Amino acid sequence: MMTVQVKNWIVMSSLALVSFAGMSSCDKDNDDDNRNYTLSGNANGSQMVPAVTGTGSGTMTGSYNPNNRTMTYTSTWAGLSGAPTSAAFYTGGSGVGGTQAGTAWTLPAGMTGTGTYSGTMVLTPEQATQLTSGNYYYSYGTANNSNGEVRGQMNASR
């Protein structure tokens, strides 16, 4: 026959074991840190620094994979004063002129004031931080506005 002390020890040991197992299974991993970001951004001339007057607009959609730091994107534009002659991503907050991030996009011949462009870019760790902090934008330049006709601040959300 078991004594009360032995029974209490068995109960307490069992509770401790169950508690430990429960705590270790609740260990939060970093799966949330590995989820992709959804990218978006609307462009217009008023976001340029300095602002540009015109009817041009643009949109940006895409995703950013933090595991391999790859950004995949599609941008559309409409109402530009002419075909885009340049386009690129830049680092910089809203209302601030920035620095080009990576290489300019290779735009095909025959584009017009309305169109679509898609691409992929691998970001540096610093660029990834800027993107996910809201300090990333894209811009299209034209013959009439070589420094940029429309700009769109990008949003990265989960």
N, CA, C and O atoms as a GROMACS GRO file, in nm:
protein
  632
    1MET      N    1   0.083  -0.116   0.000
    1MET     CA    2   0.000   0.000   0.000
    1MET      C    3   0.089   0.125   0.000
    1MET      O    4   0.190   0.132   0.070
    2MET      N    5   0.047   0.226  -0.083
    2MET     CA    6   0.125   0.349  -0.092
    2MET      C    7   0.092   0.443   0.021
    2MET      O    8  -0.021   0.453   0.068
    3THR      N    9   0.197   0.513   0.064
    3THR     CA   10   0.176   0.614   0.168
    3THR      C   11   0.126   0.742   0.102
    3THR      O   12   0.137   0.760  -0.019
    4VAL      N   13   0.074   0.830   0.183
    4VAL     CA   14   0.024   0.959   0.134
    4VAL      C   15   0.139   1.039   0.072
    4VAL      O   16   0.119   1.107  -0.029
    5GLN      N   17   0.258   1.030   0.130
    5GLN     CA   18   0.373   1.103   0.078
    5GLN      C   19   0.409   1.055  -0.062
    5GLN      O   20   0.437   1.136  -0.150
    6VAL      N   21   0.408   0.927  -0.083
    6VAL     CA   22   0.440   0.872  -0.215
    6VAL      C   23   0.334   0.913  -0.316
    6VAL      O   24   0.367   0.951  -0.428
    7LYS      N   25   0.206   0.906  -0.278
    7LYS     CA   26   0.097   0.947  -0.368
    7LYS      C   27   0.112   1.095  -0.404
    7LYS      O   28   0.099   1.132  -0.520
    8ASN      N   29   0.138   1.179  -0.306
    8ASN     CA   30   0.156   1.322  -0.332
    8ASN      C   31   0.275   1.346  -0.425
    8ASN      O   32   0.268   1.431  -0.514
    9TRP      N   33   0.383   1.273  -0.404
    9TRP     CA   34   0.501   1.289  -0.488
    9TRP      C   35   0.468   1.250  -0.632
    9TRP      O   36   0.510   1.318  -0.726
   10ILE      N   37   0.395   1.140  -0.651
   10ILE     CA   38   0.356   1.095  -0.786
   10ILE      C   39   0.267   1.199  -0.852
   10ILE      O   40   0.286   1.231  -0.969
   11VAL      N   41   0.169   1.253  -0.779
   11VAL     CA   42   0.079   1.354  -0.835
   11VAL      C   43   0.157   1.479  -0.872
   11VAL      O   44   0.140   1.533  -0.981
   12MET      N   45   0.243   1.526  -0.783
   12MET     CA   46   0.321   1.647  -0.809
   12MET      C   47   0.417   1.626  -0.926
   12MET      O   48   0.434   1.716  -1.008
   13SER      N   49   0.480   1.512  -0.934
   13SER     CA   50   0.571   1.482  -1.044
   13SER      C   51   0.495   1.478  -1.176
   13SER      O   52   0.543   1.530  -1.277
   14SER      N   53   0.377   1.418  -1.176
   14SER     CA   54   0.295   1.412  -1.297
   14SER      C   55   0.253   1.551  -1.342
   14SER      O   56   0.260   1.582  -1.460
   15LEU      N   57   0.211   1.635  -1.248
   15LEU     CA   58   0.172   1.772  -1.281
   15LEU      C   59   0.290   1.850  -1.337
   15LEU      O   60   0.276   1.925  -1.433
   16ALA      N   61   0.406   1.833  -1.276
   16ALA     CA   62   0.525   1.903  -1.324
   16ALA      C   63   0.558   1.859  -1.467
   16ALA      O   64   0.592   1.942  -1.552
   17LEU      N   65   0.550   1.730  -1.494
   17LEU     CA   66   0.580   1.677  -1.626
   17LEU      C   67   0.481   1.730  -1.729
   17LEU      O   68   0.521   1.772  -1.838
   18VAL      N   69   0.353   1.730  -1.697
   18VAL     CA   70   0.250   1.782  -1.788
   18VAL      C   71   0.271   1.931  -1.811
   18VAL      O   72   0.261   1.978  -1.925
   19SER      N   73   0.301   2.007  -1.706
   19SER     CA   74   0.325   2.150  -1.720
   19SER      C   75   0.445   2.177  -1.809
   19SER      O   76   0.439   2.265  -1.895
   20PHE      N   77   0.553   2.104  -1.790
   20PHE     CA   78   0.671   2.122  -1.871
   20PHE      C   79   0.642   2.092  -2.018
   20PHE      O   80   0.682   2.167  -2.107
   21ALA      N   81   0.572   1.982  -2.043
   21ALA     CA   82   0.537   1.944  -2.180
   21ALA      C   83   0.448   2.050  -2.243
   21ALA      O   84   0.464   2.084  -2.360
   22GLY      N   85   0.356   2.103  -2.166
   22GLY     CA   86   0.267   2.207  -2.217
   22GLY      C   87   0.343   2.334  -2.249
   22GLY      O   88   0.318   2.397  -2.351
   23MET      N   89   0.437   2.372  -2.164
   23MET     CA   90   0.513   2.494  -2.188
   23MET      C   91   0.603   2.480  -2.309
   23MET      O   92   0.614   2.574  -2.388
   24SER      N   93   0.665   2.367  -2.326
   24SER     CA   94   0.756   2.350  -2.439
   24SER      C   95   0.678   2.342  -2.570
   24SER      O   96   0.730   2.382  -2.674
   25SER      N   97   0.556   2.292  -2.568
   25SER     CA   98   0.478   2.287  -2.691
   25SER      C   99   0.419   2.422  -2.726
   25SER      O  100   0.377   2.443  -2.840
   26CYS      N  101   0.415   2.514  -2.631
   26CYS     CA  102   0.363   2.649  -2.657
   26CYS      C  103   0.473   2.744  -2.699
   26CYS      O  104   0.447   2.863  -2.721
   27ASP      N  105   0.595   2.695  -2.710
   27ASP     CA  106   0.705   2.781  -2.749
   27ASP      C  107   0.672   2.846  -2.882
   27ASP      O  108   0.654   2.778  -2.983
   28LYS      N  109   0.665   2.979  -2.883
   28LYS     CA  110   0.630   3.052  -3.004
   28LYS      C  111   0.749   3.050  -3.098
   28LYS      O  112   0.859   3.092  -3.061
   29ASP      N  113   0.727   3.002  -3.218
   29ASP     CA  114   0.834   3.007  -3.316
   29ASP      C  115   0.819   3.133  -3.400
   29ASP      O  116   0.728   3.213  -3.376
   30ASN      N  117   0.904   3.150  -3.495
   30ASN     CA  118   0.905   3.272  -3.575
   30ASN      C  119   0.836   3.253  -3.709
   30ASN      O  120   0.874   3.317  -3.807
   31ASP      N  121   0.734   3.166  -3.717
   31ASP     CA  122   0.663   3.147  -3.842
   31ASP      C  123   0.605   3.277  -3.894
   31ASP      O  124   0.605   3.300  -4.015
   32ASP      N  125   0.554   3.363  -3.804
   32ASP     CA  126   0.498   3.491  -3.848
   32ASP      C  127   0.603   3.577  -3.916
   32ASP      O  128   0.570   3.654  -4.006
   33ASP      N  129   0.728   3.567  -3.874
   33ASP     CA  130   0.835   3.645  -3.934
   33ASP      C  131   0.869   3.598  -4.075
   33ASP      O  132   0.933   3.671  -4.150
   34ASN      N  133   0.828   3.479  -4.110
   34ASN     CA  134   0.862   3.422  -4.241
   34ASN      C  135   0.750   3.435  -4.344
   34ASN      O  136   0.767   3.396  -4.459
   35ARG      N  137   0.635   3.489  -4.303
   35ARG     CA  138   0.524   3.505  -4.397
   35ARG      C  139   0.557   3.614  -4.499
   35ARG      O  140   0.627   3.710  -4.468
   36ASN      N  141   0.507   3.598  -4.620
   36ASN     CA  142   0.526   3.698  -4.724
   36ASN      C  143   0.451   3.827  -4.692
   36ASN      O  144   0.349   3.826  -4.623
   37TYR      N  145   0.502   3.935  -4.744
   37TYR     CA  146   0.436   4.066  -4.737
   37TYR      C  147   0.359   4.086  -4.867
   37TYR      O  148   0.401   4.039  -4.973
   38THR      N  149   0.248   4.156  -4.859
   38THR     CA  150   0.174   4.200  -4.977
   38THR      C  151   0.215   4.344  -5.004
   38THR      O  152   0.214   4.428  -4.914
   39LEU      N  153   0.250   4.373  -5.129
   39LEU     CA  154   0.294   4.506  -5.167
   39LEU      C  155   0.185   4.579  -5.243
   39LEU      O  156   0.112   4.520  -5.323
   40SER      N  157   0.176   4.709  -5.218
   40SER     CA  158   0.082   4.793  -5.293
   40SER      C  159   0.132   4.936  -5.290
   40SER      O  160   0.213   4.975  -5.206
   41GLY      N  161   0.084   5.013  -5.384
   41GLY     CA  162   0.119   5.155  -5.388
   41GLY      C  163   0.057   5.223  -5.507
   41GLY      O  164   0.060   5.170  -5.618
   42ASN      N  165   0.000   5.340  -5.486
   42ASN     CA  166  -0.060   5.419  -5.592
   42ASN      C  167   0.029   5.539  -5.622
   42ASN      O  168   0.077   5.606  -5.531
   43ALA      N  169   0.049   5.565  -5.750
   43ALA     CA  170   0.139   5.673  -5.792
   43ALA      C  171   0.062   5.787  -5.857
   43ALA      O  172  -0.041   5.766  -5.921
   44ASN      N  173   0.115   5.907  -5.838
   44ASN     CA  174   0.065   6.026  -5.908
   44ASN      C  175   0.174   6.133  -5.903
   44ASN      O  176   0.276   6.116  -5.836
   45GLY      N  177   0.151   6.242  -5.974
   45GLY     CA  178   0.251   6.349  -5.982
   45GLY      C  179   0.267   6.427  -5.854
   45GLY      O  180   0.373   6.484  -5.830
   46SER      N  181   0.163   6.432  -5.770
   46SER     CA  182   0.172   6.511  -5.647
   46SER      C  183   0.270   6.450  -5.546
   46SER      O  184   0.312   6.518  -5.454
   47GLN      N  185   0.305   6.322  -5.563
   47GLN     CA  186   0.401   6.259  -5.473
   47GLN      C  187   0.546   6.285  -5.514
   47GLN      O  188   0.638   6.260  -5.436
   48MET      N  189   0.566   6.336  -5.636
   48MET     CA  190   0.702   6.367  -5.681
   48MET      C  191   0.758   6.480  -5.594
   48MET      O  192   0.682   6.560  -5.538
   49VAL      N  193   0.890   6.486  -5.584
   49VAL     CA  194   0.958   6.592  -5.509
   49VAL      C  195   1.053   6.662  -5.605
   49VAL      O  196   1.159   6.608  -5.635
   50PRO      N  197   1.017   6.783  -5.656
   50PRO     CA  198   0.893   6.857  -5.632
   50PRO      C  199   0.777   6.796  -5.710
   50PRO      O  200   0.797   6.716  -5.802
   51ALA      N  201   0.656   6.834  -5.672
   51ALA     CA  202   0.534   6.780  -5.734
   51ALA      C  203   0.530   6.812  -5.883
   51ALA      O  204   0.581   6.915  -5.927
   52VAL      N  205   0.469   6.723  -5.959
   52VAL     CA  206   0.452   6.739  -6.104
   52VAL      C  207   0.302   6.745  -6.132
   52VAL      O  208   0.226   6.662  -6.083
   53THR      N  209   0.261   6.843  -6.211
   53THR     CA  210   0.121   6.855  -6.249
   53THR      C  211   0.096   6.769  -6.372
   53THR      O  212   0.175   6.771  -6.466
   54GLY      N  213  -0.013   6.694  -6.372
   54GLY     CA  214  -0.046   6.611  -6.486
   54GLY      C  215  -0.154   6.513  -6.449
   54GLY      O  216  -0.205   6.511  -6.337
   55THR      N  217  -0.189   6.431  -6.546
   55THR     CA  218  -0.296   6.333  -6.525
   55THR      C  219  -0.243   6.192  -6.506
   55THR      O  220  -0.321   6.098  -6.495
   56GLY      N  221  -0.113   6.176  -6.500
   56GLY     CA  222  -0.053   6.044  -6.487
   56GLY      C  223  -0.084   5.978  -6.353
   56GLY      O  224  -0.096   6.044  -6.250
   57SER      N  225  -0.096   5.847  -6.359
   57SER     CA  226  -0.120   5.769  -6.237
   57SER      C  227  -0.057   5.631  -6.255
   57SER      O  228  -0.021   5.591  -6.366
   58GLY      N  229  -0.045   5.560  -6.144
   58GLY     CA  230   0.010   5.426  -6.151
   58GLY      C  231  -0.032   5.344  -6.030
   58GLY      O  232  -0.076   5.398  -5.928
   59THR      N  233  -0.018   5.214  -6.043
   59THR     CA  234  -0.043   5.123  -5.932
   59THR      C  235   0.071   5.023  -5.925
   59THR      O  236   0.137   4.994  -6.024
   60MET      N  237   0.091   4.971  -5.806
   60MET     CA  238   0.192   4.868  -5.783
   60MET      C  239   0.129   4.759  -5.698
   60MET      O  240   0.066   4.788  -5.595
   61THR      N  241   0.144   4.635  -5.739
   61THR     CA  242   0.101   4.521  -5.659
   61THR      C  243   0.214   4.419  -5.662
   61THR      O  244   0.296   4.418  -5.754
   62GLY      N  245   0.218   4.334  -5.562
   62GLY     CA  246   0.320   4.232  -5.562
   62GLY      C  247   0.334   4.168  -5.426
   62GLY      O  248   0.246   4.178  -5.341
   63SER      N  249   0.448   4.102  -5.407
   63SER     CA  250   0.476   4.037  -5.279
   63SER      C  251   0.625   4.044  -5.251
   63SER      O  252   0.708   4.062  -5.341
   64TYR      N  253   0.656   4.031  -5.123
   64TYR     CA  254   0.795   4.028  -5.079
   64TYR      C  255   0.813   3.906  -4.989
   64TYR      O  256   0.741   3.890  -4.891
   65ASN      N  257   0.909   3.820  -5.024
   65ASN     CA  258   0.939   3.700  -4.948
   65ASN      C  259   1.061   3.727  -4.860
   65ASN      O  260   1.172   3.738  -4.912
   66PRO      N  261   1.043   3.739  -4.727
   66PRO     CA  262   1.157   3.769  -4.640
   66PRO      C  263   1.257   3.654  -4.627
   66PRO      O  264   1.370   3.676  -4.583
   67ASN      N  265   1.218   3.534  -4.663
   67ASN     CA  266   1.309   3.419  -4.653
   67ASN      C  267   1.424   3.429  -4.752
   67ASN      O  268   1.538   3.395  -4.720
   68ASN      N  269   1.394   3.475  -4.874
   68ASN     CA  270   1.499   3.489  -4.975
   68ASN      C  271   1.515   3.634  -5.022
   68ASN      O  272   1.590   3.661  -5.116
   69ARG      N  273   1.444   3.727  -4.956
   69ARG     CA  274   1.448   3.872  -4.983
   69ARG      C  275   1.414   3.904  -5.129
   69ARG      O  276   1.471   3.996  -5.188
   70THR      N  277   1.320   3.828  -5.186
   70THR     CA  278   1.280   3.850  -5.324
   70THR      C  279   1.147   3.924  -5.330
   70THR      O  280   1.049   3.886  -5.267
   71MET      N  281   1.148   4.030  -5.408
   71MET     CA  282   1.028   4.110  -5.432
   71MET      C  283   0.982   4.082  -5.575
   71MET      O  284   1.060   4.093  -5.670
   72THR      N  285   0.856   4.046  -5.590
   72THR     CA  286   0.794   4.024  -5.721
   72THR      C  287   0.685   4.128  -5.735
   72THR      O  288   0.604   4.146  -5.644
   73TYR      N  289   0.680   4.197  -5.849
   73TYR     CA  290   0.589   4.311  -5.861
   73TYR      C  291   0.533   4.326  -6.002
   73TYR      O  292   0.591   4.279  -6.100
   74THR      N  293   0.418   4.392  -6.008
   74THR     CA  294   0.358   4.435  -6.133
   74THR      C  295   0.312   4.578  -6.114
   74THR      O  296   0.244   4.611  -6.018
   75SER      N  297   0.352   4.663  -6.208
   75SER     CA  298   0.314   4.804  -6.202
   75SER      C  299   0.240   4.840  -6.330
   75SER      O  300   0.278   4.799  -6.440
   76THR      N  301   0.136   4.917  -6.314
   76THR     CA  302   0.063   4.969  -6.430
   76THR      C  303   0.065   5.121  -6.423
   76THR      O  304   0.076   5.178  -6.315
   77TRP      N  305   0.054   5.184  -6.536
   77TRP     CA  306   0.048   5.330  -6.543
   77TRP      C  307  -0.048   5.372  -6.651
   77TRP      O  308  -0.075   5.298  -6.746
   78ALA      N  309  -0.100   5.491  -6.636
   78ALA     CA  310  -0.196   5.546  -6.733
   78ALA      C  311  -0.186   5.699  -6.731
   78ALA      O  312  -0.151   5.758  -6.629
   79GLY      N  313  -0.217   5.760  -6.843
   79GLY     CA  314  -0.225   5.906  -6.851
   79GLY      C  315  -0.092   5.978  -6.844
   79GLY      O  316  -0.090   6.098  -6.819
   80LEU      N  317   0.020   5.906  -6.865
   80LEU     CA  318   0.148   5.976  -6.866
   80LEU      C  319   0.157   6.065  -6.991
   80LEU      O  320   0.087   6.040  -7.088
   81SER      N  321   0.242   6.165  -6.988
   81SER     CA  322   0.257   6.257  -7.102
   81SER      C  323   0.321   6.189  -7.222
   81SER      O  324   0.324   6.246  -7.331
   82GLY      N  325   0.372   6.070  -7.202
   82GLY     CA  326   0.434   5.992  -7.309
   82GLY      C  327   0.479   5.859  -7.252
   82GLY      O  328   0.452   5.827  -7.136
   83ALA      N  329   0.548   5.784  -7.334
   83ALA     CA  330   0.599   5.654  -7.288
   83ALA      C  331   0.700   5.674  -7.176
   83ALA      O  332   0.776   5.771  -7.179
   84PRO      N  333   0.702   5.585  -7.077
   84PRO     CA  334   0.805   5.598  -6.974
   84PRO      C  335   0.943   5.574  -7.035
   84PRO      O  336   0.964   5.479  -7.110
   85THR      N  337   1.035   5.662  -7.002
   85THR     CA  338   1.173   5.649  -7.049
   85THR      C  339   1.263   5.595  -6.938
   85THR      O  340   1.375   5.551  -6.963
   86SER      N  341   1.213   5.597  -6.816
   86SER     CA  342   1.288   5.542  -6.703
   86SER      C  343   1.188   5.500  -6.596
   86SER      O  344   1.078   5.554  -6.586
   87ALA      N  345   1.230   5.404  -6.516
   87ALA     CA  346   1.150   5.359  -6.402
   87ALA      C  347   1.243   5.282  -6.309
   87ALA      O  348   1.334   5.212  -6.353
   88ALA      N  349   1.218   5.297  -6.178
   88ALA     CA  350   1.303   5.229  -6.081
   88ALA      C  351   1.240   5.236  -5.943
   88ALA      O  352   1.141   5.307  -5.921
   89PHE      N  353   1.298   5.161  -5.850
   89PHE     CA  354   1.263   5.170  -5.709
   89PHE      C  355   1.362   5.264  -5.642
   89PHE      O  356   1.477   5.277  -5.684
   90TYR      N  357   1.314   5.330  -5.537
   90TYR     CA  358   1.397   5.424  -5.462
   90TYR      C  359   1.372   5.404  -5.313
   90TYR      O  360   1.264   5.360  -5.272
   91THR      N  361   1.474   5.436  -5.233
   91THR     CA  362   1.456   5.437  -5.089
   91THR      C  363   1.432   5.580  -5.045
   91THR      O  364   1.502   5.672  -5.088
   92GLY      N  365   1.334   5.598  -4.963
   92GLY     CA  366   1.301   5.732  -4.913
   92GLY      C  367   1.158   5.735  -4.863
   92GLY      O  368   1.070   5.668  -4.918
   93GLY      N  369   1.136   5.813  -4.760
   93GLY     CA  370   1.004   5.827  -4.703
   93GLY      C  371   0.916   5.917  -4.788
   93GLY      O  372   0.964   5.984  -4.880
   94SER      N  373   0.790   5.918  -4.758
   94SER     CA  374   0.692   6.002  -4.828
   94SER      C  375   0.734   6.148  -4.821
   94SER      O  376   0.766   6.200  -4.714
   95GLY      N  377   0.734   6.215  -4.936
   95GLY     CA  378   0.768   6.356  -4.942
   95GLY      C  379   0.916   6.387  -4.942
   95GLY      O  380   0.956   6.503  -4.938
   96VAL      N  381   0.998   6.282  -4.948
   96VAL     CA  382   1.143   6.300  -4.944
   96VAL      C  383   1.203   6.240  -5.071
   96VAL      O  384   1.167   6.129  -5.110
   97GLY      N  385   1.293   6.315  -5.135
   97GLY     CA  386   1.365   6.260  -5.248
   97GLY      C  387   1.454   6.147  -5.200
   97GLY      O  388   1.512   6.156  -5.092
   98GLY      N  389   1.466   6.042  -5.279
   98GLY     CA  390   1.540   5.925  -5.233
   98GLY      C  391   1.656   5.888  -5.321
   98GLY      O  392   1.697   5.964  -5.410
   99THR      N  393   1.708   5.771  -5.295
   99THR     CA  394   1.821   5.715  -5.368
   99THR      C  395   1.774   5.591  -5.441
   99THR      O  396   1.701   5.509  -5.386
  100GLN      N  397   1.817   5.577  -5.566
  100GLN     CA  398   1.776   5.459  -5.644
  100GLN      C  399   1.822   5.333  -5.575
  100GLN      O  400   1.935   5.323  -5.528
  101ALA      N  401   1.732   5.235  -5.569
  101ALA     CA  402   1.760   5.105  -5.508
  101ALA      C  403   1.772   5.002  -5.619
  101ALA      O  404   1.676   4.976  -5.691
  102GLY      N  405   1.888   4.944  -5.633
  102GLY     CA  406   1.908   4.847  -5.740
  102GLY      C  407   1.922   4.916  -5.874
  102GLY      O  408   1.952   5.036  -5.881
  103THR      N  409   1.902   4.841  -5.979
  103THR     CA  410   1.915   4.895  -6.114
  103THR      C  411   1.778   4.941  -6.165
  103THR      O  412   1.674   4.893  -6.122
  104ALA      N  413   1.783   5.036  -6.258
  104ALA     CA  414   1.660   5.082  -6.322
  104ALA      C  415   1.596   4.966  -6.398
  104ALA      O  416   1.664   4.873  -6.441
  105TRP      N  417   1.465   4.974  -6.413
  105TRP     CA  418   1.393   4.870  -6.486
  105TRP      C  419   1.430   4.876  -6.634
  105TRP      O  420   1.453   4.985  -6.688
  106THR      N  421   1.436   4.763  -6.698
  106THR     CA  422   1.462   4.757  -6.841
  106THR      C  423   1.328   4.758  -6.913
  106THR      O  424   1.262   4.656  -6.927
  107LEU      N  425   1.290   4.876  -6.959
  107LEU     CA  426   1.159   4.893  -7.023
  107LEU      C  427   1.171   4.858  -7.171
  107LEU      O  428   1.264   4.903  -7.238
  108PRO      N  429   1.078   4.778  -7.223
  108PRO     CA  430   1.085   4.741  -7.364
  108PRO      C  431   1.048   4.858  -7.456
  108PRO      O  432   0.981   4.953  -7.415
  109ALA      N  433   1.093   4.850  -7.579
  109ALA     CA  434   1.059   4.951  -7.679
  109ALA      C  435   0.910   4.943  -7.712
  109ALA      O  436   0.846   4.840  -7.690
  110GLY      N  437   0.857   5.051  -7.763
  110GLY     CA  438   0.719   5.053  -7.808
  110GLY      C  439   0.617   5.080  -7.699
  110GLY      O  440   0.497   5.065  -7.723
  111MET      N  441   0.660   5.120  -7.581
  111MET     CA  442   0.566   5.150  -7.473
  111MET      C  443   0.496   5.283  -7.502
  111MET      O  444   0.543   5.365  -7.582
  112THR      N  445   0.383   5.303  -7.436
  112THR     CA  446   0.307   5.426  -7.451
  112THR      C  447   0.278   5.485  -7.313
  112THR      O  448   0.331   5.437  -7.212
  113GLY      N  449   0.198   5.588  -7.309
  113GLY     CA  450   0.161   5.653  -7.183
  113GLY      C  451   0.073   5.567  -7.094
  113GLY      O  452   0.041   5.607  -6.982
  114THR      N  453   0.033   5.450  -7.143
  114THR     CA  454  -0.045   5.354  -7.065
  114THR      C  455   0.019   5.217  -7.083
  114THR      O  456   0.051   5.178  -7.195
  115GLY      N  457   0.039   5.144  -6.974
  115GLY     CA  458   0.100   5.014  -6.988
  115GLY      C  459   0.120   4.941  -6.856
  115GLY      O  460   0.072   4.985  -6.751
  116THR      N  461   0.192   4.829  -6.865
  116THR     CA  462   0.219   4.742  -6.750
  116THR      C  463   0.363   4.693  -6.758
  116THR      O  464   0.417   4.670  -6.866
  117TYR      N  465   0.423   4.677  -6.642
  117TYR     CA  466   0.557   4.622  -6.633
  117TYR      C  467   0.563   4.532  -6.511
  117TYR      O  468   0.512   4.568  -6.405
  118SER      N  469   0.626   4.414  -6.526
  118SER     CA  470   0.642   4.320  -6.415
  118SER      C  471   0.788   4.282  -6.401
  118SER      O  472   0.863   4.283  -6.499
  119GLY      N  473   0.828   4.250  -6.279
  119GLY     CA  474   0.966   4.210  -6.258
  119GLY      C  475   0.987   4.148  -6.121
  119GLY      O  476   0.895   4.134  -6.041
  120THR      N  477   1.112   4.112  -6.098
  120THR     CA  478   1.155   4.052  -5.972
  120THR      C  479   1.286   4.118  -5.932
  120THR      O  480   1.370   4.148  -6.018
  121MET      N  481   1.304   4.139  -5.803
  121MET     CA  482   1.427   4.201  -5.754
  121MET      C  483   1.464   4.138  -5.620
  121MET      O  484   1.379   4.121  -5.533
  122VAL      N  485   1.590   4.105  -5.603
  122VAL     CA  486   1.640   4.056  -5.474
  122VAL      C  487   1.694   4.177  -5.399
  122VAL      O  488   1.779   4.251  -5.450
  123LEU      N  489   1.643   4.197  -5.277
  123LEU     CA  490   1.680   4.313  -5.198
  123LEU      C  491   1.798   4.283  -5.107
  123LEU      O  492   1.819   4.169  -5.065
  124THR      N  493   1.874   4.386  -5.077
  124THR     CA  494   1.977   4.375  -4.973
  124THR      C  495   1.904   4.376  -4.838
  124THR      O  496   1.788   4.415  -4.833
  125PRO      N  497   1.969   4.334  -4.730
  125PRO     CA  498   1.903   4.342  -4.599
  125PRO      C  499   1.858   4.485  -4.565
  125PRO      O  500   1.751   4.504  -4.508
  126GLU      N  501   1.939   4.585  -4.601
  126GLU     CA  502   1.902   4.724  -4.574
  126GLU      C  503   1.779   4.764  -4.656
  126GLU      O  504   1.688   4.829  -4.603
  127GLN      N  505   1.775   4.727  -4.783
  127GLN     CA  506   1.659   4.758  -4.866
  127GLN      C  507   1.534   4.690  -4.814
  127GLN      O  508   1.426   4.749  -4.816
  128ALA      N  509   1.548   4.567  -4.766
  128ALA     CA  510   1.433   4.494  -4.711
  128ALA      C  511   1.376   4.568  -4.590
  128ALA      O  512   1.254   4.579  -4.576
  129THR      N  513   1.463   4.618  -4.504
  129THR     CA  514   1.418   4.695  -4.388
  129THR      C  515   1.347   4.822  -4.432
  129THR      O  516   1.245   4.859  -4.375
  130GLN      N  517   1.401   4.888  -4.532
  130GLN     CA  518   1.338   5.011  -4.582
  130GLN      C  519   1.201   4.982  -4.644
  130GLN      O  520   1.106   5.056  -4.622
  131LEU      N  521   1.191   4.874  -4.720
  131LEU     CA  522   1.063   4.837  -4.781
  131LEU      C  523   0.958   4.810  -4.674
  131LEU      O  524   0.848   4.865  -4.680
  132THR      N  525   0.992   4.728  -4.576
  132THR     CA  526   0.893   4.689  -4.475
  132THR      C  527   0.865   4.801  -4.376
  132THR      O  528   0.771   4.792  -4.297
  133SER      N  529   0.946   4.908  -4.378
  133SER     CA  530   0.924   5.023  -4.291
  133SER      C  531   0.850   5.136  -4.361
  133SER      O  532   0.827   5.241  -4.302
  134GLY      N  533   0.812   5.116  -4.488
  134GLY     CA  534   0.740   5.220  -4.561
  134GLY      C  535   0.829   5.324  -4.626
  134GLY      O  536   0.780   5.431  -4.665
  135ASN      N  537   0.957   5.296  -4.638
  135ASN     CA  538   1.052   5.391  -4.696
  135ASN      C  539   1.102   5.344  -4.832
  135ASN      O  540   1.222   5.344  -4.859
  136TYR      N  541   1.009   5.306  -4.916
  136TYR     CA  542   1.039   5.256  -5.050
  136TYR      C  543   0.934   5.312  -5.145
  136TYR      O  544   0.816   5.317  -5.111
  137TYR      N  545   0.977   5.353  -5.264
  137TYR     CA  546   0.880   5.401  -5.363
  137TYR      C  547   0.929   5.368  -5.503
  137TYR      O  548   1.044   5.327  -5.522
  138TYR      N  549   0.840   5.384  -5.599
  138TYR     CA  550   0.875   5.364  -5.739
  138TYR      C  551   0.838   5.489  -5.815
  138TYR      O  552   0.753   5.566  -5.771
  139SER      N  553   0.902   5.510  -5.928
  139SER     CA  554   0.879   5.631  -6.006
  139SER      C  555   0.897   5.600  -6.154
  139SER      O  556   0.980   5.518  -6.193
  140TYR      N  557   0.817   5.668  -6.236
  140TYR     CA  558   0.829   5.663  -6.381
  140TYR      C  559   0.867   5.800  -6.432
  140TYR      O  560   0.805   5.900  -6.396
  141GLY      N  561   0.971   5.806  -6.517
  141GLY     CA  562   1.008   5.929  -6.585
  141GLY      C  563   0.965   5.924  -6.730
  141GLY      O  564   0.951   5.815  -6.787
  142THR      N  565   0.944   6.039  -6.789
  142THR     CA  566   0.908   6.049  -6.931
  142THR      C  567   0.998   6.153  -6.997
  142THR      O  568   1.076   6.220  -6.929
  143ALA      N  569   0.988   6.166  -7.129
  143ALA     CA  570   1.067   6.268  -7.199
  143ALA      C  571   1.034   6.408  -7.145
  143ALA      O  572   1.123   6.491  -7.132
  144ASN      N  573   0.907   6.433  -7.113
  144ASN     CA  574   0.867   6.564  -7.059
  144ASN      C  575   0.908   6.584  -6.913
  144ASN      O  576   0.927   6.697  -6.869
  145ASN      N  577   0.921   6.476  -6.839
  145ASN     CA  578   0.956   6.482  -6.696
  145ASN      C  579   1.062   6.376  -6.667
  145ASN      O  580   1.034   6.271  -6.610
  146SER      N  581   1.186   6.407  -6.709
  146SER     CA  582   1.293   6.307  -6.700
  146SER      C  583   1.330   6.270  -6.556
  146SER      O  584   1.383   6.162  -6.533
  147ASN      N  585   1.304   6.358  -6.461
  147ASN     CA  586   1.332   6.328  -6.320
  147ASN      C  587   1.217   6.254  -6.252
  147ASN      O  588   1.225   6.222  -6.134
  148GLY      N  589   1.112   6.227  -6.327
  148GLY     CA  590   0.998   6.153  -6.273
  148GLY      C  591   0.868   6.228  -6.297
  148GLY      O  592   0.857   6.347  -6.268
  149GLU      N  593   0.769   6.156  -6.348
  149GLU     CA  594   0.637   6.215  -6.371
  149GLU      C  595   0.537   6.170  -6.266
  149GLU      O  596   0.451   6.247  -6.224
  150VAL      N  597   0.549   6.044  -6.224
  150VAL     CA  598   0.463   5.994  -6.116
  150VAL      C  599   0.549   5.914  -6.019
  150VAL      O  600   0.650   5.853  -6.056
  151ARG      N  601   0.506   5.916  -5.895
  151ARG     CA  602   0.575   5.844  -5.788
  151ARG      C  603   0.470   5.777  -5.702
  151ARG      O  604   0.362   5.832  -5.678
  152GLY      N  605   0.502   5.657  -5.654
  152GLY     CA  606   0.412   5.585  -5.565
  152GLY      C  607   0.486   5.529  -5.445
  152GLY      O  608   0.574   5.444  -5.459
  153GLN      N  609   0.449   5.576  -5.326
  153GLN     CA  610   0.506   5.522  -5.202
  153GLN      C  611   0.451   5.380  -5.187
  153GLN      O  612   0.332   5.357  -5.211
  154MET      N  613   0.534   5.288  -5.146
  154MET     CA  614   0.492   5.148  -5.136
  154MET      C  615   0.457   5.111  -4.994
  154MET      O  616   0.518   5.158  -4.898
  155ASN      N  617   0.357   5.025  -4.982
  155ASN     CA  618   0.312   4.971  -4.856
  155ASN      C  619   0.340   4.820  -4.856
  155ASN      O  620   0.304   4.750  -4.951
  156ALA      N  621   0.403   4.771  -4.749
  156ALA     CA  622   0.429   4.628  -4.733
  156ALA      C  623   0.355   4.582  -4.608
  156ALA      O  624   0.388   4.623  -4.497
  157SER      N  625   0.254   4.497  -4.626
  157SER     CA  626   0.174   4.454  -4.512
  157SER      C  627   0.159   4.302  -4.512
  157SER      O  628   0.176   4.235  -4.614
  158ARG      N  629   0.127   4.250  -4.393
  158ARG     CA  630   0.106   4.105  -4.380
  158ARG      C  631  -0.038   4.079  -4.349
  158ARG      O  632  -0.078   3.964  -4.334
   0.00000   0.00000   0.00000
